[in-house]
Amino acid sequence: MKTITIVCVGQPNVGKSSLINKICGAHLKVGNFTGVTIEKHEAQIEHKGYMLKIIDLPGTYSLNDYSFEERVTRQFLENEKYDVILNVADSTNLERCLFLSTQLLELHTPMCLALNMSDEAKKEGIHIDTQILGSILGVECVSVSAFYGENMDMLLDTLIKVATQDSKSNKRVYADFLENEILALEDFLSQKHYDEVEQLIKQGRKDIQNMRDVAIKLLKQDNALSKALHDKGCWGEISAFAQKCINKLYTQSGEKNVRDIFNNDVLGFAKGASMESSHLSAEKRVSLTQRIDDILLNKYLGIPIFLLLMWALFQLTFYLGEFPKEWIEDSMQMFGEWVEEHLPYEFLASLLSGGVIAGVGAVLSFLPHILILFFGIVLLESTGYMARVAFLLDGFFHKFGLHGKSFIPLVTGFVCSVPAFMSARMLKNRNDRMLTLFIINFMSCGARLPVYTLFIGAFFAPQVAGNVLYGVYIFGALVGLCMAKILKLTAFSGDDEPFVMEMPKYRLPSARLVAFGIWHKAMGYVKKAGTYILLASVIIWVGTQFPKNPALEAQMSQSVETLEERMEEANDEEREALQEQIDEIEHNYQAALVEQSYLGRIGQFIQPVFIPMDFDWKLSVSLLNGLLAKEMIISSMGVLYALGNDIDENNDMPLRDILREYISLPTAIAFILFIMFYNPCFASSIVFGKEAGGKRYIAYLFLFTSVVSYIFALVGYNIARWIVE
């Protein structure tokens, strides 16, 4: 069976992922580009004897190398092997989308243009003649609707046709004054017969197939081409002639930047193609988007509505997540007890029960909360609402030195800091981008949610727990805004970038796409729990069991044997009392063993730092482990508080009940505050360093967050203790 590789390219919010999901179902494979942390999705489907492999590239507005995503997408299109480009466009914003389509024509690669959201275009009175548009561009055009699944088979048939038949040459032409200079430079190169240039053409690059392509890139002052020819003997003559042509372009256009000249030409071509191929019905009605925006973008109601929606989301996160959480906890507890009873080897049974099951089970029990919160955020994003919130908050954000676009990476930070740091690339101004990067950590990621729900559930009544959780997130965000203002006045002062952002239309979210997103998140969380969280739990458990103390063990054994001998001659009441003494001796032994262990020594070493907040060494160790991954905070406590006298006779107590019995409310509040603000996990810190521009920024972030978290935790502890007392 022949395989056809299809590359899906389009601007953001044109429905690429929805289209692929509709074609292939939810069986998408998520991976990264080689050497970078930008995701790409892959899917496969069999159609009429062909295996169609579809690669979904990140949404990009152009191929101008303006952003990191644009650069990665362009490099993939120019250098990787594939058969056909599937260019997805929004039928309701044809002119805007044709900007990218026009640039794709320059790759000389078979291409099919999918005009998505044709159903929405009809509702708005927009009619697009696909034949005329295809004739103008020199490509096949198909109107589709990913939401309703319209013309999916036609699209696949067209893709196969384009990939297997001799492709039509695109009809990309430039303005007359541009064409004149392209022709002049092309003739110059053809007459000179530079071996270096001809070898460049013979390399088979998609974007350089003839002298015309070389001439166009020289006029555009393409960095890659200039670098390839710069050290060659011909470069002096070529660059001098190219500069003469460019100077003529400056004179004729009135521009002083050659990139602006070509971009203006692309815009003109796209506008002309759109005007020739589409028209608007005279009876255009007020769109649903406009009617909804009248309410959601209202200057008085907009922000309160957003806050109400977020409050409802956190209420649902806490209350709905409690039921499956208890089921998971009970199941893990029963499984641990079964392991201890049935495994013949005491060491292995203790390792599995006290290390693996206690640590991993503690993390997995909070999976429902993670998924509910993620579901809500994905739902709001996919409807187009989050982009509007960015618009609403722009004025408010500017008061704190942040850009309106900062809202997108900040709200992404509520799910995971890694994509949040990456999404800060949309901010072109370096000061705005750096400021946003430093503030993202104040938006509590999903990995911190289990810690919040654990402590809130332990120390607050169920009736107010949801409100407390909502307050934690709001307070963290407000502190982040205040820190942003401080950083704006000090480290990142400068002029602000104007707020320009696309407003996508409202649309019903794709159930399959939302389900895939949640499934992907769940699998990522479970994979994390089953890999390095499991390994960390084992290491933590081992760290609490060694080194052994033979003298202490012998003393414990002798005491237990003495009491067991007395039990043989005692009555039922006396046996019960003696058994309690044996349990107490064993628990005291375990507590002493844990305290003298390697991990106990580490905890006692760092504990003085946290004594002002009354953190015991177990909480201190949990915080230290949380620097690797926030999930390890729960797994660490799950292991440590399942050992020693912290459980005592209540060996079957859930972790929440143990914390409530042995930790004070002021300490719990201080711990929550510290978790809210201290350094992100190891993986996030690495991504932060890459996005910020160097390893030294990782150190800056660590110092910044450590100071802020310690101050707030100390103040919160003392205020809570004053109130309680």
C-alpha positions as CSV (number, residue, x, y, z in Angstrom):
1,M,0.0,0.0,0.0
2,K,1.4,3.3,-1.1
3,T,1.9,6.0,1.6
4,I,1.1,9.6,0.9
5,T,2.6,12.1,3.4
6,I,0.4,15.2,3.9
7,V,1.6,18.3,5.8
8,C,-1.3,20.3,7.3
9,V,-0.5,24.0,7.4
10,G,-2.7,27.0,8.4
11,Q,-3.0,30.1,10.5
12,P,-4.2,29.8,14.1
13,N,-7.9,29.2,14.7
14,V,-8.7,27.9,11.2
15,G,-9.7,24.5,12.5
16,K,-6.7,22.4,11.4
17,S,-6.8,20.1,14.4
18,S,-10.6,19.7,14.2
19,L,-10.3,18.9,10.5
20,I,-7.7,16.2,11.1
21,N,-9.6,14.9,14.0
22,K,-12.8,14.6,11.9
23,I,-10.9,12.7,9.2
24,C,-8.8,10.4,11.4
25,G,-10.7,10.2,14.6
26,A,-9.0,10.8,18.0
27,H,-6.1,8.6,17.1
28,L,-3.5,11.4,17.0
29,K,0.1,10.9,17.9
30,V,1.8,13.8,19.7
31,G,5.5,14.4,19.3
32,N,8.1,17.2,19.1
33,F,10.1,18.5,16.3
34,T,13.7,17.3,16.5
35,G,15.7,19.4,18.9
36,V,12.9,21.8,19.9
37,T,10.0,21.7,22.3
38,I,7.3,22.6,19.8
39,E,4.6,20.0,19.3
40,K,3.4,18.4,16.1
41,H,0.5,16.0,15.7
42,E,0.5,13.0,13.4
43,A,-2.4,10.8,12.3
44,Q,-2.9,8.0,9.7
45,I,-6.0,6.9,7.7
46,E,-6.5,4.4,4.9
47,H,-8.5,5.7,1.9
48,K,-9.1,4.1,-1.4
49,G,-6.0,1.9,-1.4
50,Y,-3.7,4.6,0.0
51,M,-2.3,5.1,3.5
52,L,-2.5,8.8,4.2
53,K,-0.1,10.1,6.8
54,I,-1.1,13.6,8.0
55,I,1.3,15.8,9.9
56,D,-0.3,18.8,11.7
57,L,2.2,21.7,12.0
58,P,1.8,24.5,14.5
59,G,-0.5,27.3,13.5
60,T,1.5,30.2,11.9
61,Y,0.4,33.4,10.3
62,S,3.2,33.5,7.8
63,L,6.6,32.0,6.9
64,N,8.5,35.2,7.6
65,D,10.6,33.9,10.5
66,Y,9.0,36.5,12.7
67,S,8.4,34.0,15.6
68,F,9.9,30.7,16.6
69,E,6.9,28.7,15.4
70,E,7.2,30.4,12.0
71,R,10.9,29.6,11.8
72,V,10.4,25.9,12.8
73,T,7.4,25.5,10.4
74,R,9.3,27.1,7.5
75,Q,12.4,24.9,8.1
76,F,10.2,21.8,8.1
77,L,8.4,22.8,4.9
78,E,11.7,23.6,3.1
79,N,13.8,20.6,4.3
80,E,11.6,17.6,5.2
81,K,10.2,15.0,2.8
82,Y,6.4,15.0,2.1
83,D,4.1,14.7,-0.9
84,V,1.5,17.4,-0.6
85,I,0.6,20.5,1.5
86,L,-2.9,20.7,2.9
87,N,-3.4,24.4,3.5
88,V,-6.4,25.0,5.7
89,A,-8.1,28.4,5.5
90,D,-11.0,30.0,7.4
91,S,-13.8,30.7,4.8
92,T,-15.0,33.6,6.9
93,N,-11.6,35.3,6.8
94,L,-10.4,34.3,3.4
95,E,-8.2,37.4,2.7
96,R,-6.3,37.0,5.9
97,C,-5.7,33.3,5.3
98,L,-4.5,33.8,1.7
99,F,-1.5,35.7,3.0
100,L,0.0,32.3,4.2
101,S,-1.4,30.5,1.1
102,T,0.4,32.9,-1.2
103,Q,3.7,32.3,0.6
104,L,3.2,28.5,0.4
105,L,3.0,28.8,-3.4
106,E,6.6,29.7,-3.5
107,L,7.6,26.2,-2.2
108,H,6.7,24.7,-5.6
109,T,5.1,21.8,-3.8
110,P,1.8,20.2,-4.7
111,M,-0.9,21.9,-2.6
112,C,-4.6,21.6,-1.9
113,L,-6.5,24.5,-0.3
114,A,-9.2,23.4,2.2
115,L,-11.7,26.2,2.8
116,N,-12.9,25.2,6.3
117,M,-15.9,26.6,8.2
118,S,-18.0,26.8,5.0
119,D,-21.1,26.4,7.1
120,E,-20.3,29.5,9.1
121,A,-19.5,31.4,5.8
122,K,-22.9,30.6,4.5
123,K,-24.6,31.8,7.6
124,E,-22.7,35.1,7.2
125,G,-23.7,35.4,3.6
126,I,-20.2,34.7,2.2
127,H,-20.0,32.8,-1.1
128,I,-16.6,31.6,-2.4
129,D,-16.2,30.3,-5.9
130,T,-13.6,27.5,-5.5
131,Q,-13.0,27.2,-9.2
132,I,-12.1,30.8,-9.6
133,L,-9.9,30.8,-6.5
134,G,-8.2,27.6,-7.7
135,S,-7.6,29.1,-11.1
136,I,-6.0,32.2,-9.6
137,L,-3.7,30.3,-7.3
138,G,-3.1,27.3,-9.5
139,V,-4.1,24.8,-6.8
140,E,-7.1,22.6,-6.1
141,C,-9.7,24.1,-3.7
142,V,-12.3,22.3,-1.7
143,S,-15.0,23.8,0.6
144,V,-15.3,21.7,3.8
145,S,-16.8,21.9,7.3
146,A,-14.9,20.1,10.0
147,F,-17.8,20.6,12.4
148,Y,-20.4,18.9,10.3
149,G,-18.0,16.6,8.4
150,E,-18.9,18.1,5.0
151,N,-16.9,17.0,1.9
152,M,-14.4,15.0,3.8
153,D,-14.2,12.3,1.2
154,M,-13.9,14.9,-1.5
155,L,-11.0,16.4,0.3
156,L,-9.2,13.1,0.6
157,D,-9.8,12.3,-3.0
158,T,-8.4,15.7,-4.0
159,L,-5.3,15.2,-1.9
160,I,-4.6,11.8,-3.5
161,K,-5.2,13.4,-6.9
162,V,-2.8,16.2,-6.2
163,A,-0.1,13.9,-4.8
164,T,-0.2,11.3,-7.5
165,Q,-0.8,13.4,-10.7
166,D,1.4,15.9,-12.3
167,S,0.9,19.0,-10.3
168,K,-0.1,22.3,-11.9
169,S,2.4,25.1,-11.6
170,N,1.3,27.8,-9.2
171,K,0.3,31.2,-10.6
172,R,2.2,33.4,-8.1
173,V,3.0,36.6,-9.8
174,Y,4.4,39.8,-8.3
175,A,3.7,43.5,-9.0
176,D,5.2,44.8,-12.3
177,F,8.0,46.7,-10.6
178,L,9.0,43.6,-8.6
179,E,8.8,41.3,-11.6
180,N,11.1,43.7,-13.5
181,E,13.8,43.4,-10.8
182,I,13.3,39.7,-10.4
183,L,13.8,39.2,-14.2
184,A,16.9,41.5,-14.2
185,L,18.6,39.6,-11.4
186,E,17.6,36.3,-12.9
187,D,19.1,37.2,-16.3
188,F,22.3,38.4,-14.5
189,L,22.7,35.1,-12.7
190,S,21.9,33.0,-15.9
191,Q,24.5,34.9,-17.9
192,K,27.3,34.6,-15.2
193,H,26.8,30.8,-14.8
194,Y,28.1,30.8,-11.2
195,D,28.9,27.2,-10.2
196,E,28.0,27.9,-6.6
197,V,24.5,29.0,-7.5
198,E,23.9,26.1,-9.9
199,Q,25.0,23.7,-7.2
200,L,22.6,25.3,-4.8
201,I,19.8,24.7,-7.3
202,K,20.8,21.1,-7.8
203,Q,20.5,20.3,-4.1
204,G,16.8,19.8,-4.7
205,R,15.4,22.2,-2.1
206,K,11.7,22.9,-2.3
207,D,12.2,26.6,-2.1
208,I,15.1,26.9,-4.6
209,Q,14.4,25.0,-7.9
210,N,15.5,27.5,-10.5
211,M,17.3,30.9,-11.0
212,R,14.0,32.8,-10.5
213,D,13.8,31.4,-6.9
214,V,17.4,32.4,-6.3
215,A,16.7,35.9,-7.6
216,I,13.6,36.3,-5.4
217,K,15.5,35.2,-2.3
218,L,18.3,37.5,-3.0
219,L,15.9,40.4,-3.3
220,K,14.2,39.4,-0.1
221,Q,17.7,39.3,1.6
222,D,17.1,35.8,2.7
223,N,19.4,35.0,5.6
224,A,19.9,31.3,4.7
225,L,20.8,32.0,1.1
226,S,23.1,34.8,2.1
227,K,24.9,32.6,4.6
228,A,25.3,29.8,1.9
229,L,26.9,32.2,-0.6
230,H,28.6,34.7,1.7
231,D,32.0,32.9,1.7
232,K,32.0,32.1,-2.0
233,G,34.0,34.0,-4.6
234,C,30.9,35.1,-6.5
235,W,29.2,36.7,-3.5
236,G,30.8,40.2,-4.1
237,E,29.4,40.5,-7.6
238,I,26.0,38.9,-6.7
239,S,25.4,41.0,-3.6
240,A,26.4,44.2,-5.5
241,F,24.0,43.6,-8.4
242,A,21.2,42.5,-6.0
243,Q,21.7,45.7,-3.9
244,K,21.2,47.8,-7.1
245,C,17.9,46.0,-7.8
246,I,16.8,46.5,-4.2
247,N,17.6,50.2,-4.3
248,K,15.4,50.5,-7.4
249,L,12.6,48.8,-5.4
250,Y,13.0,51.3,-2.6
251,T,12.7,54.2,-5.1
252,Q,9.6,52.8,-6.8
253,S,7.8,51.7,-3.7
254,G,8.7,54.4,-1.2
255,E,9.6,51.8,1.4
256,K,12.9,51.4,3.1
257,N,12.6,47.8,4.1
258,V,12.6,45.1,1.4
259,R,10.6,42.7,3.6
260,D,7.8,45.3,3.8
261,I,7.8,45.6,0.0
262,F,7.3,41.8,-0.4
263,N,4.8,41.6,2.4
264,N,2.7,44.4,0.9
265,D,2.8,42.6,-2.4
266,V,1.6,39.4,-0.7
267,L,-1.2,41.3,0.9
268,G,-2.2,42.8,-2.4
269,F,-2.2,39.4,-4.1
270,A,-4.3,37.9,-1.3
271,K,-6.7,40.7,-1.4
272,G,-7.1,40.5,-5.1
273,A,-7.6,36.7,-5.1
274,S,-10.2,37.1,-2.3
275,M,-12.1,39.9,-4.1
276,E,-12.2,37.9,-7.4
277,S,-13.4,34.6,-5.9
278,S,-15.8,35.7,-3.1
279,H,-18.7,38.0,-2.6
280,L,-21.0,39.0,0.3
281,S,-24.7,38.6,0.2
282,A,-26.7,41.8,0.5
283,E,-28.8,40.4,3.3
284,K,-26.0,39.8,5.8
285,R,-27.4,39.3,9.2
286,V,-25.8,40.3,12.5
287,S,-23.6,37.3,13.3
288,L,-24.0,35.2,16.5
289,T,-20.5,36.2,17.4
290,Q,-21.5,39.9,17.4
291,R,-24.5,39.2,19.5
292,I,-22.6,37.2,22.1
293,D,-19.8,39.8,22.1
294,D,-22.2,42.5,23.0
295,I,-22.6,40.8,26.3
296,L,-19.2,39.1,27.0
297,L,-17.2,42.1,25.9
298,N,-19.3,44.6,27.8
299,K,-17.1,47.0,29.7
300,Y,-19.2,46.5,32.9
301,L,-20.2,42.8,32.6
302,G,-17.2,41.3,30.8
303,I,-14.8,40.8,33.7
304,P,-17.4,39.8,36.3
305,I,-18.7,37.2,33.9
306,F,-15.2,35.8,33.5
307,L,-14.6,35.7,37.3
308,L,-18.0,34.0,37.8
309,L,-17.1,31.3,35.2
310,M,-13.7,30.7,36.8
311,W,-15.4,30.5,40.3
312,A,-17.9,27.9,38.9
313,L,-15.0,25.9,37.4
314,F,-13.1,25.7,40.6
315,Q,-16.2,24.7,42.5
316,L,-16.8,21.9,40.1
317,T,-13.1,20.9,40.2
318,F,-13.3,20.4,44.0
319,Y,-16.7,18.9,44.5
320,L,-16.9,16.6,41.4
321,G,-13.3,15.5,41.9
322,E,-13.9,14.4,45.5
323,F,-15.9,11.3,44.7
324,P,-13.5,9.5,42.4
325,K,-10.6,10.7,44.6
326,E,-12.1,8.7,47.5
327,W,-12.6,5.7,45.3
328,I,-9.0,5.8,44.2
329,E,-7.7,6.2,47.7
330,D,-9.8,3.3,49.0
331,S,-8.7,1.1,46.2
332,M,-5.0,1.9,46.7
333,Q,-5.4,1.3,50.4
334,M,-7.0,-2.0,49.9
335,F,-4.4,-3.0,47.3
336,G,-1.6,-2.0,49.7
337,E,-3.1,-4.1,52.5
338,W,-3.5,-7.1,50.2
339,V,0.1,-6.8,49.1
340,E,1.3,-6.8,52.8
341,E,-0.8,-9.8,53.6
342,H,0.0,-12.0,50.6
343,L,3.6,-11.3,49.8
344,P,5.9,-13.7,51.7
345,Y,8.9,-11.4,51.6
346,E,8.6,-8.7,54.3
347,F,11.0,-6.3,52.6
348,L,9.4,-6.5,49.2
349,A,5.9,-6.2,50.7
350,S,6.9,-3.1,52.6
351,L,8.6,-1.6,49.6
352,L,5.5,-2.1,47.4
353,S,3.0,-1.1,50.0
354,G,4.8,1.8,51.7
355,G,6.9,3.0,48.8
356,V,5.3,2.3,45.4
357,I,1.6,2.1,46.3
358,A,1.6,4.9,48.9
359,G,3.6,7.3,46.7
360,V,2.1,6.6,43.3
361,G,-1.4,6.2,44.7
362,A,-1.2,9.6,46.4
363,V,-0.5,11.2,43.1
364,L,-3.1,9.2,41.1
365,S,-5.8,10.0,43.6
366,F,-5.8,13.6,42.4
367,L,-6.2,12.8,38.7
368,P,-9.9,13.6,38.7
369,H,-9.3,17.2,39.9
370,I,-6.6,17.7,37.2
371,L,-8.9,16.5,34.4
372,I,-11.9,18.5,35.5
373,L,-9.9,21.7,35.6
374,F,-8.2,21.0,32.3
375,F,-11.6,20.1,30.7
376,G,-13.0,23.5,31.7
377,I,-10.0,25.5,30.4
378,V,-9.9,23.5,27.1
379,L,-13.7,24.1,26.7
380,L,-13.3,27.9,27.2
381,E,-10.4,28.0,24.8
382,S,-12.0,26.0,22.0
383,T,-15.1,28.2,22.0
384,G,-13.0,31.3,21.3
385,Y,-13.8,32.9,24.7
386,M,-10.2,33.0,26.1
387,A,-9.1,35.3,23.3
388,R,-11.8,37.7,24.3
389,V,-10.7,37.7,27.9
390,A,-7.3,38.8,26.7
391,F,-8.9,41.7,25.0
392,L,-11.0,42.5,28.2
393,L,-8.0,42.4,30.5
394,D,-5.6,44.4,28.3
395,G,-6.4,47.7,30.0
396,F,-6.3,46.1,33.4
397,F,-3.0,44.3,32.7
398,H,-1.3,47.5,31.4
399,K,-1.8,49.0,34.9
400,F,0.6,46.3,36.2
401,G,3.0,46.5,33.2
402,L,1.7,43.4,31.4
403,H,0.5,43.2,27.8
404,G,-3.0,42.0,27.0
405,K,-1.5,39.0,25.1
406,S,0.2,37.9,28.3
407,F,-3.2,36.5,29.4
408,I,-2.8,33.5,27.0
409,P,0.5,32.2,28.5
410,L,-0.7,33.1,32.0
411,V,-4.0,31.2,31.8
412,T,-2.0,28.3,30.1
413,G,0.1,28.3,33.3
414,F,-2.9,27.1,35.2
415,V,-2.6,23.8,33.3
416,C,1.2,23.5,32.9
417,S,4.1,25.9,33.0
418,V,6.0,24.3,30.1
419,P,3.6,25.2,27.3
420,A,2.9,28.5,29.2
421,F,6.6,29.5,28.9
422,M,6.6,28.5,25.3
423,S,3.5,30.4,24.4
424,A,5.1,33.6,25.7
425,R,6.8,33.8,22.3
426,M,3.7,35.5,20.9
427,L,5.0,38.6,22.7
428,K,7.4,40.2,20.3
429,N,8.7,42.9,22.7
430,R,11.5,41.4,24.8
431,N,10.6,43.3,28.0
432,D,6.9,42.2,27.7
433,R,8.0,38.6,27.1
434,M,10.5,38.5,29.9
435,L,8.1,40.0,32.4
436,T,5.4,37.4,31.4
437,L,7.9,34.6,31.8
438,F,8.8,35.6,35.3
439,I,5.1,35.9,36.3
440,I,3.8,32.6,34.8
441,N,5.0,30.7,37.9
442,F,2.5,32.7,40.0
443,M,-0.3,31.0,38.1
444,S,-0.6,27.7,39.9
445,C,0.0,24.8,37.5
446,G,-2.1,21.6,37.5
447,A,0.6,19.8,39.4
448,R,0.1,22.1,42.4
449,L,-3.7,21.4,42.5
450,P,-3.4,18.1,44.3
451,V,-1.4,19.8,47.1
452,Y,-4.1,22.5,47.4
453,T,-7.0,20.0,47.5
454,L,-5.2,17.8,50.0
455,F,-4.6,20.6,52.5
456,I,-7.8,22.4,51.9
457,G,-9.8,19.2,52.2
458,A,-8.0,18.5,55.5
459,F,-8.3,21.9,57.2
460,F,-11.5,23.4,55.7
461,A,-15.1,22.3,55.8
462,P,-16.5,20.9,52.5
463,Q,-19.0,23.8,52.3
464,V,-16.2,26.4,51.9
465,A,-13.5,24.2,50.3
466,G,-14.4,25.2,46.7
467,N,-14.3,28.9,47.6
468,V,-11.0,28.5,49.4
469,L,-9.5,26.8,46.3
470,Y,-10.8,29.6,44.1
471,G,-9.4,32.1,46.5
472,V,-6.0,30.4,46.3
473,Y,-5.8,30.8,42.5
474,I,-7.1,34.4,42.6
475,F,-4.7,35.4,45.3
476,G,-1.8,33.8,43.4
477,A,-2.7,35.7,40.3
478,L,-3.1,39.0,42.2
479,V,0.3,38.5,43.8
480,G,1.7,37.8,40.3
481,L,0.3,41.1,39.0
482,C,1.9,43.0,41.9
483,M,5.2,41.3,41.2
484,A,4.8,42.2,37.6
485,K,4.4,45.9,38.5
486,I,7.6,45.7,40.6
487,L,9.6,44.1,37.9
488,K,8.2,46.5,35.3
489,L,9.5,49.5,37.3
490,T,12.9,47.9,37.9
491,A,14.3,45.1,35.7
492,F,12.0,45.2,32.7
493,S,11.2,48.9,32.2
494,G,10.5,50.2,28.7
495,D,7.8,51.0,26.1
496,D,4.8,48.7,25.8
497,E,3.9,46.8,22.5
498,P,0.5,47.8,21.1
499,F,-2.2,45.2,21.6
500,V,-3.2,43.5,18.3
501,M,-4.8,40.1,18.4
502,E,-7.2,38.1,16.3
503,M,-10.7,37.6,17.6
504,P,-11.8,34.1,16.5
505,K,-15.5,33.4,16.0
506,Y,-17.5,31.6,18.6
507,R,-18.0,27.9,17.7
508,L,-19.1,24.8,19.4
509,P,-16.1,22.8,20.6
510,S,-15.4,19.5,18.9
511,A,-16.2,16.7,21.4
512,R,-13.6,14.5,19.9
513,L,-10.9,17.1,20.0
514,V,-11.7,18.0,23.6
515,A,-11.8,14.3,24.5
516,F,-8.4,13.8,22.9
517,G,-7.0,16.8,24.8
518,I,-8.2,15.4,28.1
519,W,-7.0,11.9,27.2
520,H,-3.6,13.2,26.3
521,K,-3.4,15.1,29.6
522,A,-4.5,12.1,31.6
523,M,-2.0,9.8,29.9
524,G,0.7,12.3,30.5
525,Y,-0.2,12.5,34.2
526,V,-0.4,8.7,34.6
527,K,2.8,8.2,32.7
528,K,4.5,10.7,34.9
529,A,3.1,8.9,38.0
530,G,4.2,5.5,36.6
531,T,7.7,6.5,35.7
532,Y,9.8,8.9,37.5
533,I,7.3,9.5,40.3
534,L,7.3,5.8,40.9
535,L,11.1,5.8,40.8
536,A,11.2,8.8,43.2
537,S,8.8,7.1,45.6
538,V,11.0,4.0,45.7
539,I,14.1,6.2,46.3
540,I,12.3,8.1,49.0
541,W,11.2,4.8,50.7
542,V,14.7,3.4,50.5
543,G,16.1,6.6,51.9
544,T,13.8,6.1,54.9
545,Q,14.8,2.5,55.5
546,F,18.6,2.8,55.5
547,P,21.0,2.7,57.2
548,K,19.8,0.0,59.5
549,N,20.3,0.1,63.2
550,P,21.1,-3.4,64.4
551,A,21.2,-2.4,68.1
552,L,17.9,-0.6,67.9
553,E,16.3,-3.5,66.0
554,A,17.6,-6.0,68.6
555,Q,16.2,-4.0,71.4
556,M,12.8,-3.8,69.7
557,S,12.8,-7.5,68.9
558,Q,13.6,-8.4,72.5
559,S,10.9,-6.1,73.9
560,V,8.3,-7.6,71.4
561,E,9.3,-11.2,72.2
562,T,8.9,-10.5,76.0
563,L,5.4,-9.1,75.5
564,E,4.5,-12.0,73.1
565,E,5.5,-14.5,75.8
566,R,3.3,-12.7,78.3
567,M,0.4,-12.8,75.8
568,E,0.4,-16.6,75.9
569,E,-0.6,-16.7,79.5
570,A,-2.8,-13.6,79.5
571,N,-6.6,-13.4,79.2
572,D,-8.4,-11.6,76.3
573,E,-8.4,-8.2,78.0
574,E,-4.7,-8.4,78.9
575,R,-3.8,-9.7,75.4
576,E,-5.5,-6.6,73.8
577,A,-3.5,-4.3,76.1
578,L,-0.2,-6.1,75.4
579,Q,-0.9,-6.0,71.6
580,E,-1.3,-2.2,71.9
581,Q,2.1,-2.1,73.6
582,I,3.6,-4.2,70.8
583,D,2.2,-1.9,68.2
584,E,3.5,1.1,70.0
585,I,7.0,-0.4,70.2
586,E,7.0,-1.3,66.5
587,H,5.8,2.2,65.6
588,N,8.3,3.9,67.8
589,Y,11.0,1.7,66.2
590,Q,9.9,2.6,62.7
591,A,9.8,6.3,63.7
592,A,13.3,6.2,65.1
593,L,14.5,4.3,62.0
594,V,13.0,6.9,59.6
595,E,14.4,9.8,61.7
596,Q,17.9,8.3,61.6
597,S,17.7,7.4,57.9
598,Y,19.5,9.1,55.1
599,L,16.4,11.0,54.1
600,G,15.7,11.9,57.7
601,R,19.2,13.4,58.1
602,I,18.7,15.5,54.9
603,G,15.3,16.7,56.3
604,Q,16.8,17.6,59.6
605,F,19.6,19.4,57.9
606,I,17.3,21.7,55.9
607,Q,14.5,21.9,58.6
608,P,16.1,24.9,60.4
609,V,15.3,27.0,57.3
610,F,11.6,26.3,57.7
611,I,11.4,26.3,61.5
612,P,9.8,29.8,61.6
613,M,6.8,28.3,59.8
614,D,6.8,25.2,62.0
615,F,7.5,22.8,59.1
616,D,8.7,19.4,60.3
617,W,11.5,17.6,58.4
618,K,9.0,15.6,56.4
619,L,7.4,18.7,55.0
620,S,10.8,20.2,54.3
621,V,11.9,17.1,52.4
622,S,8.7,17.2,50.4
623,L,9.4,20.8,49.3
624,L,12.9,19.8,48.3
625,N,11.6,16.9,46.2
626,G,9.0,19.2,44.7
627,L,11.8,21.1,42.9
628,L,12.0,18.1,40.6
629,A,8.3,17.7,40.0
630,K,5.4,19.2,42.0
631,E,3.7,15.8,42.0
632,M,6.5,14.5,44.1
633,I,5.3,16.6,47.0
634,I,2.3,14.4,47.4
635,S,4.1,11.2,46.7
636,S,6.8,12.2,49.3
637,M,4.2,12.9,51.9
638,G,2.4,9.7,51.0
639,V,5.5,7.7,51.8
640,L,6.9,9.7,54.7
641,Y,3.6,10.1,56.7
642,A,2.8,6.4,56.1
643,L,5.8,5.5,58.3
644,G,6.6,6.0,61.9
645,N,4.6,7.4,64.8
646,D,2.7,9.9,62.6
647,I,0.3,7.1,61.9
648,D,0.6,5.3,65.2
649,E,-2.5,3.1,65.8
650,N,-4.3,4.7,62.9
651,N,-2.4,2.8,60.3
652,D,-5.3,2.9,57.8
653,M,-5.9,6.7,58.0
654,P,-5.9,8.6,54.7
655,L,-3.1,11.1,54.2
656,R,-5.6,14.0,54.6
657,D,-6.6,12.8,58.1
658,I,-3.0,12.3,59.1
659,L,-2.1,15.8,58.2
660,R,-5.1,17.2,60.1
661,E,-4.0,15.4,63.2
662,Y,-0.3,16.2,63.2
663,I,-0.1,19.6,61.4
664,S,-1.5,22.9,62.7
665,L,-3.7,25.2,60.6
666,P,-1.1,28.0,60.5
667,T,1.5,25.6,59.3
668,A,-0.9,24.3,56.6
669,I,-1.6,27.8,55.4
670,A,2.1,28.6,55.3
671,F,2.7,25.4,53.3
672,I,0.0,26.3,50.8
673,L,1.5,29.8,50.4
674,F,5.0,28.4,49.9
675,I,3.7,26.0,47.2
676,M,1.9,28.8,45.4
677,F,5.0,30.8,44.7
678,Y,8.1,28.7,44.9
679,N,10.2,27.6,41.9
680,P,8.6,25.6,39.1
681,C,9.6,22.0,38.5
682,F,12.9,21.0,36.9
683,A,11.4,20.5,33.4
684,S,9.7,23.9,33.5
685,S,12.9,25.6,34.7
686,I,14.8,24.2,31.8
687,V,12.2,25.4,29.3
688,F,12.1,28.8,31.1
689,G,15.9,29.1,30.7
690,K,15.7,28.4,26.9
691,E,12.9,30.9,26.4
692,A,14.5,33.6,28.6
693,G,17.8,33.3,26.9
694,G,20.3,31.6,29.2
695,K,21.0,29.4,32.2
696,R,21.6,32.5,34.4
697,Y,17.9,33.3,34.2
698,I,17.1,30.0,35.8
699,A,19.1,31.1,38.8
700,Y,17.3,34.5,38.8
701,L,13.9,32.8,38.8
702,F,14.9,30.5,41.6
703,L,16.1,33.4,43.8
704,F,13.1,35.5,42.9
705,T,10.5,32.8,43.6
706,S,12.3,31.5,46.8
707,V,12.3,35.0,48.4
708,V,8.7,35.7,47.5
709,S,7.4,32.3,48.6
710,Y,9.3,32.4,51.9
711,I,8.1,35.9,52.8
712,F,4.5,35.1,52.0
713,A,4.6,31.8,53.9
714,L,6.2,33.4,57.0
715,V,3.7,36.3,57.0
716,G,0.7,33.9,56.4
717,Y,1.8,31.7,59.2
718,N,2.1,34.5,61.7
719,I,-1.2,36.0,60.7
720,A,-3.0,32.6,60.9
721,R,-1.4,31.9,64.3
722,W,-2.5,35.3,65.6
723,I,-6.1,34.6,64.4
724,V,-6.2,31.1,65.8
725,E,-4.8,32.1,69.2
